[in-house]
Amino acid sequence: MTKKIIALTSVFFVFTSSAYGYIDPGTGSYLVQVLIAAFVGASLGVKVYWKKIRTLLKKWSEKNKENKNQGHE
């Protein structure tokens, strides 16, 4: 199945023609908006779940310290 997909994809890339298109200035501002929205969304996600993330990292850190201490004894 994957060989068929690879073959089809290869055919599409081999038989392409020039699009003669351009990137309009509005596209650049749209990309900036998308990047800002992604950053704000990720920041909000971290803010909402910060206590859970911190607890998870603390447990993970303590578990690593215990594993290192057991290895040296």
C-alpha positions as CSV (number, residue, x, y, z in Angstrom):
1,M,0.0,0.0,0.0
2,T,2.8,2.4,0.9
3,K,4.6,1.6,-2.3
4,K,1.5,2.7,-4.3
5,I,1.3,6.0,-2.3
6,I,5.0,6.7,-2.9
7,A,4.6,5.9,-6.6
8,L,1.6,8.2,-7.0
9,T,3.3,11.0,-5.1
10,S,6.4,10.6,-7.2
11,V,4.2,10.9,-10.4
12,F,2.6,14.1,-9.2
13,F,6.0,15.6,-8.5
14,V,7.6,14.5,-11.8
15,F,4.8,15.8,-14.0
16,T,4.3,19.3,-12.5
17,S,4.1,22.5,-14.4
18,S,4.9,26.1,-13.3
19,A,2.0,27.9,-11.5
20,Y,3.2,31.4,-12.4
21,G,1.7,32.6,-9.1
22,Y,2.9,35.0,-6.5
23,I,2.5,35.5,-2.8
24,D,0.4,38.5,-2.1
25,P,1.3,40.9,0.8
26,G,-1.9,39.8,2.6
27,T,-0.5,36.3,2.9
28,G,2.5,37.5,4.9
29,S,0.2,39.3,7.4
30,Y,-2.0,36.2,7.6
31,L,1.1,34.1,8.5
32,V,2.1,36.5,11.2
33,Q,-1.4,36.4,12.6
34,V,-1.3,32.6,12.6
35,L,2.1,32.6,14.4
36,I,0.8,35.1,17.0
37,A,-2.4,33.0,17.6
38,A,-0.4,29.8,18.0
39,F,1.9,31.5,20.6
40,V,-1.0,33.0,22.5
41,G,-2.9,29.7,22.4
42,A,0.1,27.8,23.7
43,S,0.7,30.4,26.4
44,L,-3.0,30.2,27.5
45,G,-2.8,26.4,27.6
46,V,0.3,26.5,29.8
47,K,-1.3,29.1,32.0
48,V,-4.5,27.0,32.5
49,Y,-2.7,23.8,33.2
50,W,0.4,25.2,34.9
51,K,-0.3,23.5,38.3
52,K,-0.8,20.1,36.7
53,I,2.3,20.6,34.5
54,R,4.4,21.7,37.6
55,T,3.2,18.7,39.6
56,L,3.9,16.3,36.8
57,L,7.5,17.7,36.4
58,K,8.1,17.6,40.1
59,K,7.0,13.9,40.2
60,W,9.2,13.2,37.2
61,S,12.2,15.0,38.8
62,E,11.8,13.1,42.1
63,K,11.5,9.8,40.3
64,N,14.7,10.5,38.4
65,K,16.5,11.5,41.7
66,E,15.4,8.2,43.3
67,N,16.6,6.2,40.3
68,K,20.0,7.9,40.4
69,N,20.3,7.4,44.1
70,Q,19.5,3.7,43.8
71,G,22.1,3.3,41.1
72,H,24.9,4.7,43.2
73,E,24.3,2.6,46.3
